[in-house]
Amino acid sequence: MQNTNDFKRRSEIVERVDILKTDISESESDMEIIAKDVEVIKNTLKKLDFGSTTSEGYEEINNHIDAAEDITKEEFRKEDDLLEKKQDNSAVLEKNLSNRNESSEKNIDKVSGVEGAIKTKETSNELNKAKNAALKDMEFLITQIDRARREREKSEKIQRQLQAKVQ
């Protein structure tokens, strides 16, 4: 029998999914703020009245506003890269949980495979309990896989929308 330290507790898995969800949401919020800054910078440039400025004044103002936009876009790219890493971590977690789920499915098959060979009712009852425990574990894992996947997919959609705003 394997050492139970090799297994993750359900509470640890839920916590890991919750942490990823929070991390992803924080990056999305940061990106939203930066995207709004880019929009404000672009609108500010459109609203400026350069009719009475000198050409040097125009160039300086325009250059500084362009620099502000460039700096803000660079910050957006950094946050975008960070969000991408968090989404990748979520995909890795999904894969890990999926592997665990496949293992649970195999365990159900193995337990089901020996049921016919068992002659005592008590032993059969315990094997049935083992199978039900594996089914419960599968349901839990599927729920956590779905939570992580939904959050990642939602984040990817938000990311695409924000990227379009900043372009």
Secondary structure, DSSP 4 states (H G I P E B T S, - for coil): ---GGGS--HHHHHHHHHHHHHHHHHHHHHHHHHHHHHHHHHHHHHH---TTS-HHHHHHHHHHHHHHHHHHHHHHHHHHHHHHHHHHHHHHHHHHHHHHHHHHHHHHHHHHHHHTT---HHHHHHHHHHHHHHHHHHHHHHHHHHHHHHHHHHHHHHHHHHHHHH-
